[in-house]
Amino acid sequence: MVPELGGTGHGRLPVVVVGAGPYGLATAAWLAAADVTTRVFGEPMESWRAHMPDGMFLKSVPTASSISAPEGGHRFADFRAARGGPPVGDTYPIPVEEFIAYGRWFQERRVPDVERTAVRDVRAADGGFGVTLDSGEEITAAAVVMASGLAPYAYRPPDLSPLFPAGLASHACDHADLSRFAGRRVAVVGAGQSALESAALLHESGARPTVIARTSSLLFGTPPRTDLPEDRPRATRLVKPASPLGPGWSHAAVSRGAGAYRRLPLPVRNHFLRTVLGPSGAWWLRDRVDGRFPVLCERRVTSARRRDDDGTVRLELTDATGRTAETLDVDHVLTATGYRVDVDRLAVLEPTLRQAVRTHPAGPPVLSAGFESSVPGLYFTSLAAAPTFGPLLRFVCGTDFAARRVAGAVADAIGGGRRAAVTPDPA
């Protein structure tokens, strides 16, 4: 039975954080700095371990890959130094295994009391929230912060939907090891980092990938001219100012102005979310893609069916004019088609609670300046907040903006927290 709530007493916790990835850990660290009692649930960095393929590298550079903490000594550079590694600059691609180790190192030092159990469901209960854990424990909280990562929002194209139940199609986030496709023909749908790196890893694992991209050509970033942004010539910095998302005025605007981003009209926000840091591969990926396997640009999959004779997949592709261009037979289709935030996909939220969250068209939550949804006390961070605050929230560097804001808003809402400890961001 859920105990009756009242204030933050009568057995009710002030805050529960659902998720122990970079955003959940950063939020918990800033809540601790504000003296807000918090319980954090989830296996640290589990989403990165389970949904990112072995051999992957981060697209973000080292100077933009630190998890936010209220005090110094917890950056990615500090982790490398603590492990005896030499300093690295922005020409160093970070292996996913190293980043996972960094996240766990951060957790051990900054959020040591993470509880390694999953949250089964969250429901509204007497002015607060009832939370049921996989262990069977039931707790109550005044506030819940959803930091549940990317996997719930994986976008699987409807045209390919019959293939997924049969195991003939999957999303890129479904695999931690692509070597299982060795010797098989795999169509990789997409033109961004996930698609291109997945295709490279498939090729290097002995598979036979073919990339299918709607774009007219593949795009790759350019290598940094120096290891550190501040080492670039002054004239270059004026033309293309540095930002956590890379050099350029558009990148600087959305990363430094995330607080103002939510005031833009929704169509403008959606446009920037699609176009700023649009589909492209990292500079270090080009040599692993160009000439290594077939790439079909300006193509769309318009038909996908299982062949009765051998159980493989036949894809029909059209070109930019809508005319049939190719028929492609493959053993599997890997969709690297990104993520679309939709509150209805969060099965951990009880249906009545999901329905109470006000959303924009297509499903992302409407959030306040403090990341609070229309349900008082229910907060969303990480990718779920990107439609409100912009592309910054798609990357680890967004943890600083998000964690400061969420912790400050929660401390203000529940009272009793040391609000002054939560330094507001300048935006």
N, C-alpha and C positions, 0 to 999 in steps of 0.2 A: 504494500500500500504506500502511495506517495504521501509523505508527511505534509501537513498543512503549512503553507508558506506565510511569512510575515516579516517584513524588513529583510535583513540578511541573517536573522536569528532563527530559532526553532529548527536547527539542523540544516538550514539552507546556506549553500556556498554563495559567495559573491559572483564568481566567474568560473565557467568551464570553457576550455579551449579544445575544439575538436580538430585534431591533426597535429603532427609533430614534424612537419617539414620546415623549410626555411621561414615561411610566414607564421606558422604556429609557434615556432621556437622564438622568433623575434618578438612576437606579441607577448608571449609569456615573460620574456626577459624584461620588457618595458613595464608590464603590469607589476612584476616583482619590485621594480624600482619605485613604483608608486605605492608600495605597501598594500597592494590589493591581493587578497588570498585567492589563489587560482589552482585548479587542477587541470592538468594537460593530459589528454589521452591519445594514444597512437604509438606505433613503433617508429622511433626516430629515423627519418629519411627513408621510410619504407616505400613511399611512392616512387622515389628516385631509383631505389634498388629494383623494384618489381616492374616498373613501367618504362625504364630507359635501357636500351640494349647495351650489352657488354661491348666495350671498344668505342663507345661514343665519347665525344669531346663536347664541352660546353661551347656554345656560340658566343656567349658573353666573355669579355676579357677579364683577366685577374683583378684589375682595379675596380671592376664593376660586379664582382662576384662575392662580396662579403655580406654575411648575415648581420643585420643591425643589432647592436647592443648599446645600453645606455652608458657604458664606460669603455675605454680603450682596451686593446689587448686581445680582441676576438675577431680580427679580420682574417681573411684568407692568408695574407702575408704572415700574420702572427702564427697561424697554424703551421705553415711551412717552416718557419723559424724554430718553432717548438719541436718539430720533428727532425731538425737538423738539415733541412733542405735549403739550397741556396735561394736567394731572392730571384724572382722572375718578373718580367715585364709583360706588356700587352701583346707581344709576339708569341707568347706561350699559351697554346691551347690547353685547357684544363681537362684531363681525363675524368670521366664521370665517376670512376672509382675513387679518385682523389677527392673530388668534391663531396661524395657521400661520407668519406672519412672525416673531412673537415666539418660537415654538419653534425656528425656524431661527437666530434671533439668539442664543438660549440655547445652541444646539449649537455655533455658531461660537466662542463665548467659553468654554464650559465643557467641551465634548466635541469638540474640533476634529478628532480623528483617526477619526471615524466613517467606516467603509468602506462605500461606496455600492454594495453588492452584496447580493443576497438569499442566505439560507441555503437550500440545497436539501433537506438532510436532516440529522438528528441521530440518532446511534445509540450504544448502549453499546459500549465498547471497552476491554477490559483494565483495568477498575476506574475508567475515566473515560469520556470521550465522544469519538467521532469526528464531525467536522463537515465536511460537504461544501458548498462554496459554488457558486453559479451559474457562477462563473468557472472551475470545475473544481478549484480549490485544495482540498486536504484538510488539515485541521488537527486537533489533539487538544487537549482541555481537561480540567482537573480538575473544573470546574463549568460549568453552563450555566444562564443566567437567561432564561426565556421571557417576553418582553414584547411579544407579537405582536399586541396590539390587539383590536378588536371583531369584525372581519369574519369570522373563522373560526367564530364562534359565532352568526351571524345565524339567527334562528328563522323558518323558513318553514312555515306551517301545513300539516299533512299533507293536509287536505281540499282544498287548492289545488294539491297536488303535480303533477297532470297539466298544469297551465297553465305551469309554469316552463320545462320544456324547449321548449315552443312559443313562448316569448317573450311570452306573454300575461299573465304575472305576474312580479313581481320584488320584491326586498326594498329597503327605503329606502336601505340602504348600497350598493346596486348603482349608484347614480347620483350623479355630480358635477354634473350639469346637467339640470334638470327641464324646460327649455324645449323639449326634443324632443317633449313631449306636447302642445304647443300645438294647440288645436282638437279634442283628443280627450277622450272621456269616461273618467275614471279613478276607480275605487273605491279609496278609501284605508282600509285596515283598521287600526284602532287608536284609542286615545284619549289617548295621551301626547304629549309634546313633539314627538317625531319625526313622528307622524302629523299633528298639527295644523299644524306648521310646513311639512311637505311639502305639505299641502293648500293652505295659504296661498300657497306659492311656485308651485304648479301654477296656482292661480287667477290669480295675478299674471302668469303666463307665457302666459295665454290658453287654458289647459286648462279642462275642466269637471269638477272633482272632486266626489265625494260621499263623506263620511266615514261609515264603518260602525263603531259603537262598542258594546261590550257594556255599558258603564256606563250608569246611568240618566240622567246628564247630563254635560256637559263641565265640567271643573274648571280654573280658572286661579289662579295665585298672585296675591298682593296686592303692589302696588308698595311698595318700601321707603319708610318715612316720612322717612328721611334718607339722605344719600349714604354715610355710614359707620355701621357697627353701634354704635360707641361713642357716637355722637351721639344715640341714642335715649333717651327719658326713663328715669330709673332704675327707676321702677315697671314700665315695659314690659319692661325688661331682666330684672327679677326674675321676671315672669310668663312671659316667653318669652326665655330666655337666647340670646345669639348663638352661632352655630357656623358652621363652613365650609359646612354644608349648608343654612343658613338658621336663622331663629329658632324656638325651641321646645324643650321638654325632650327629646322623642324624638330630634330631630335632634342635639341636644347630646350625648345619651347615646351614640348610635352613632358619632359622629365623634370624641368624646374617649375613648371606651372601646373602640376597635377591637381593642386587645390582649386585652381580656377577652371580647370578642364570641365568639371561637372556643371559649370554654369553655361557652357556652350549648348546651343540647340542640339537635340538628339541626332538629327541627320548629320550635322557637322562632326559630332563625336564619333559616330559610326564610320564616317568617311576617314577620319584620321586613324581610327583603330585598324581599318583595312589597309591603308596606304603607307603610314609611317612604319618603317621596317617591314615592308611587304615581303612576299615570297622571294627568298634568295638564300644562297649558301654562303657559309663563311669562306674567307679568302683561302684558308689552308685546305679547303675541300676540293677546289677546282682540279688539282692534279689527280685526284682519286676518282674523278667523274669523267672529265673530257676524254673521249675516245675509248673509254673502258667498257661501255655497254651501250645498247641502243637508247636513244632519247627521242621521243615523238612529241614535238611541240605543236601548239595550236590544235590540240586534239581533245575530244570529249568522249567519254564512254556513254553510248546511247542504248546499248543492249548488252546484257550479261546473262548467260544461261549455262547450266551444267550440261555437258555432252553425255548422252546416254551410253555411247559406245565405250568410253574409257574413263568417265568420271571427272574429266578436266573441265576447264572453263573456256568458253568462247566469248570474246569481247568484240563488239562492233564499235568502231571509232568513227566519228565525223570530224571534219576539219572546221575551220573558222566560218566557212560559208554554210555549214550544215550538211554538206554532201558526205556520203560515206567515203571514208579514206582507206581504212584497213580493217581486216578481220584478224584478231590476234588470239591464238590458243595458248593458254598458260595453265600451270598447275595450281596457282594461288594468286589472289589479288590482295596486295597490302595497301591499305588506304592511309596515306599520310596527309589527311585532309583537315587537320587542325582540330580546334575545340570551339564549341558554341555554348556559352553559358545559358543554362535554363534551370531555374529553381526546381521545376518538376522532375528533373533527373536526380535530385538529391534524395534518394530513398531513405536516408537516415532521418530526414525530417518527416514526422508523422503527417499524413495527407491533409488533415485539417489545418495544421500549422503551415504547410506549403501553400495552401490556398489563401491563407491570410496575408502572405507576403506580397506586397504590391510590386508588380514587375513592369518593365518596358516591353514593347512588342518583341516577340521571339523568346522572352523568358528571363533576361537578367534582372536582378533585383534593383529597385530604386533605392539608393542609399543617401543618407545625410552626409554632411561634411565630416562627421565622425564615424562613417562606415556603418551606421545603424540602419536597419531596414524599417519598413512601416510597422513591424511588430516590435514594440518597445523591448529593448534588451537583447534583440537578436541581431548580431553583427556578421558581416561577410567580408573576408579579405582574400588576398591572392587573386587568382584569375577572375573570380566572381565579381571583383570590384573593378576590373579593367574597363567594362563599358561605362562606368561612372567616372573613373579617374584617369583613364587613358592607358597607352601601351606600356608605361613604366611598370604597371602592376603585372605584366606578363613575365617579368624578369626578377632575379634575385635582388638586384639593386633597388627594387621597389619596396623591400622590407623596411627600409628606414622611414620613408614617408608613411607607410601604412601602419607600422607598429606604434610610432609616436602618436598618430591620430587616434587609433583605436584605444590605446591605453589611456590617453587623456580623456576621451569621451566616456569610457567605462568608469574611470575614477571619478569624474564629475557626476555621472548618473547615480552611482551607488553610494557616494559620499564616504567619508572616512579614509579615503586614499590620500596619499601625499602628492596632490596634484602638481605641486611645484617641481617635483622630481621629473615630470614628463615634459621635457623641453619642446615647445611647439616648433613645427617646421616653419621655414620662412614664407612658404606659399600662402 
